[in-house]
Amino acid sequence: MTSTSEPVVWKEKERVDGEIVKCMTVILRTRGCRWDQCYMCGYTKDAYPASEEELIQQINYVFEQLEDEKVLKIFTSGSFFDDAEVPPKVRAYLTERFNQVGMKKLIVESRPEYVTEDRLRELEGVNLEVGIGLETANDMIRKLCINKGFSFDDFKRAAKILRENGFRVKCYLLLKPPFLSEGEAIEDAISSVIAAMRYADVFSLNLTNVQKGTLVERLWMAKLYRPPWLWSAVEVLRKAKEAGVEIMSDPVAAGKQRGPHNCGKCDEKVARAIRDFSLTQDLSLLEGLSCECTEKWEKAVELEKYSRTPLF
């Protein structure tokens, strides 16, 4: 049985102000996302109702594991600023503990409707970055292909509030929502970067993976969906960087059938290049990558807009 007093914790590296620093990443066990209707997301299947006391115990556990990490990432199965998921008392306690240890940066996530002046006031003085899952700048795609439940204008409103309060905005984009061909997915991600770059300080490109109990899984099992090619991610990252933005990607489940993948031979190499680029922003790491499967990928990009089903 999973304990609601111990969160999931791991340590990694993160890019902060042009430096690569140590980071502690945490997934708090909470009741999960109140919206819980996005077609690709199965995170609430792992949600655990936790009381205020249990959430505070989880936070204590986090700081007991702390060594010399400079960045703290706090994820939940939903929104950090949703009072029903992370109560104000818990947020205040986390802020107090964070300020005591002198870390450089706190990163959290939220849907835009929970980003308000009152909630941000609780974190005054914290070097805060808030990730918002815009997924795409195209309202029709977000509604019909993702079912996200908010608009681009909602994102812009939240971003404006965050920046006016001195906080950074991380914009999450989704590569290859269901019902888009490979080529359409690439075009949508690139155009979304261009449309959102004036509202975001940094971008994170999330590559769709097939999670259990989702509409995406049903489409995948019916052979009507394939996760994105890693080559598609490389293309989007390259174009985004050329446009002048800071962008990163962590290809979760890369190389697996349920995750972003190429042919199997080059998956590890390409995924590693994507992760290394994300830390350094060095475009040369994405240049010179090659494999015989690039021809298949190019055909998929060209032809799947006609077939409407995965070719490979």
N, C-alpha and C positions, 0 to 999 in steps of 0.2 A: 504494500500500500504506500502511495506517495505521501511524504510528509509535507504539510502546508507551512511548516516552520523553516524549511530549507529550500531556497530557490536554486535554479540551475545557474552555475557559475563557471566561467572559463576565462583564461587570460590569452590575450593576443596583442597585436600591434595596431596602432591607429595613427593616422596622419593629423597633426594639429599645428596650425600656423606654419606649415611648411616643414615641420619636424616629424620624424617617426618616433613615437613614444609608446611606452607600455600602457596597456588598457585592460581594465577588468570589465567583462561583459556579463550581464545578469538578466535572467528571465524570472521576474517575480511570478509566483503562482497566485493568480487572481481569478475572479469570476469570469473573466474573458470579455471579449468585445460585445458591447451592447447591440451594435448593428448586426454583425454575424450573418451577412447575406452575400458577401462577395463570392463570386463563382469559383475562384481559385484557392480560397483560404480554408484550411482545416484546422487552424490553430486552436479554436475554441473546443475542439475535441479533447485537447490536453488541459483545459481550464479546470481550476480547483477553487471552489468558494473558500475564501480565507477571511477570517475576522480581522479587525484592526490590530488586535494583539498579535495574531499570527503574522500579519504583514510586517509589524515592527520587529518580531523575532527574525523574520527573513532578512530585514535590513541589518540587524545586529550580526547575523551570520555573515553577510557580505563584508562588513568592515572587519570582522575577525580574520577573513581570508586576505585582507589587503596587505601588500608588501610595499613595493615602490612604484606602483602604478600611478600614472598621472591623469588618466581619463577613466571615467565611470560611465558605462552605457547601461541604462536601465530600460529593459523591454518588458512589456506585459503581453497578454494575448489580445490587447485592445489599445486603450488610450490612458496614458499617464494622468491626464487632466480630467478624466471622468470620475466625479466624486463617488459614484457607485462602485467603481473598480478600485481606485486608489483614493481613499478618503483624505480630506484636507489635513487631518491630524497626522496621517502617515506621511504625506508629502512634506509637512513641516518638520517632522522628525528626520526624514532623509536629508533635507536641506541643512538642518543643524549638524548632523553627523558629517556631511560632506564638507561644510565650512571648517569643522574642527580639524580635519586631516590635511587641509591645504592642497587638495588636488587641483589640476589646472582646468578641467572641463567636465561638464555633466551633459550627457546626451540622452534624450528621452523621445518618445513617439506619442502622437495624438492625432485623432481626427480633428478637422478644423473647427467643428461646432463647440468643442470644449476649450478652445483657446480664447480666454477672456482676460481683460485687464486685472480683475480680482484674483484670478488664479495665478497669473504671472507675478503679481505683487509678492506672493509667497516666496518667490525665488530671487528677489531683488539682491543684486550684488554677486550672483552666481554667474560664472561664464557658461551660459546655457545654449545648447543647440537642440532644436526641436525638429524631429523628422515627421513629415506629413506625407501620407501615401496618395499623392495626386494621381499616380499611375499613368495618366495621359492628359494632355491639354485639350483633347477633343472630347467635348461633353457627350456627344452621341456614342462614341466608343466606350467611355466610362460608364454610361447608363446601360447600353445594350449588351456589351461584351464583358463587363466587369460587375455591374450592379453595385456600384460604390456608394450611392446614396448621397452624394453631394456634387456641387458644380465647381468649375474652374474659378468662378467668382467667389465661392466660399473659401477656396484655397487662398486666393489673393487677399481676401479680408483678413484671414488668420496670419498670413505672412506679413501684412502691413502692421498688425498689432505687435507681432513679435519683434520686428525691426524697430518700431517706435520705442520699444522698451529695452532696446540694446541687445537683443538676443539674435542668434543666427538661425537661419531656416535651411533645413535639409529637405530636398524634394525627392521623394521616391518615385521612380518611373518603372513601369512593368513592361518587360520585353515579351511580346507575344501573348496577349490575352487570347482567350478562345475566340473563334470565328474570324480571326485575321490570318491571312496567308503569311508565309515567311517574309516576303517582300513588303507587304503592307505593314507588318510589325516593325520592320527596320525603319521604314519611312515615318511611321507614327512616333517612334521613340525619338528620332532625330528632330522632327518638327516640334515635338513636345519640349525638348531641351531649348530650342530657339524661342518658343513661346513663353516659357517659364523662367528663362535665365534672368530677367530683370527682377524677379520676385524671390529668387533662391540664392543662397550663398554657396551651396554645394549640392551636387546631385548624387543619388545612389541608384544604379540600374539593377533592378531585381529581375532575375531570369526565372520565368515561370517554371515551377516544378509541380509534379502531379501528387497532390496530397489526398489522403484517404477521405472518402465521404463527400467529395466535392463534385460539382458539375463537370469540372475539368477532368476528373478521374473517369466519369461516365463516358465522356467524349473520347478520351484516350483508350479506354477499354473497347470502344466500338471502332477504333482505328480512324477516328475523325479528328484527332488532335495529336500533335507531336510537340514536345517541348522545343524551345529554340535551339538552333545550331549555335555552338560556341563561336563560330565564324561570324554569326550575326551580331553577337555581343561585341566582338572585336571591331566590327564595322561601325557600330553605334558609338563605342568609346572613342574611336579614332576621330570620327566626324565631330563629336561633342567637344573633344579637346581642341580640335582645330578651330572651333567656334569660340574658344577662350574660356570655357568653364572648368571648374574642378569637378571631376566625376570619378566615381569608384564603383566597383562591383565585386560581390563575393558569390561566385557561381555555386550555390548550394546544390549538392547531389550531382555535381558535374561528372559526366562519363557514365552515369546510370541511365537506364531506359526511362525512369520517371523524372530525370533531371535533364538539364541542358547538355547536349552531347553532339559530337561529330561522328566519326566512323569507329571510334574505339581505340585506334592506334595513336591518335594525336591528342586525345582528350586531356590527359594529365599535363602535357606540355603547354597546351593552349590555356587551360584553366590556371596554371601556375603563372603564366605571363600576364593574365588578366589581374590576378591578385597582386603581383609585383608592380604592375602599372598603377594599380589603385593606391598603393602606398607611396610611390615615388612621383606619379604623374609624368613619367618619362615615356614619351610616345615611341621612342626607339625600341622599347620592349615589345611593342605590338607589331613592329615592322619585321619583315623577314620570316614570319611564321608561314609555314607551308606544309601541305600534305596532299596526297593524290585525291582526297575527298573534297577538295575545294571546288572541283568541277561539278560534283553532285550538288553541293550547296548552291552554286551559281544557277544550276538548272532549277533547283527548288525555288529559289528567289524569283526566277523568271516565269516559271510555269504554274506554280500553285495558285496564282490568282485566277487561273482558268479552271484548274481541276477542283479547287476548293477543298481538297483533302490532301494529306501528306503524301508525297511521292516516294520518300525514302525513310 
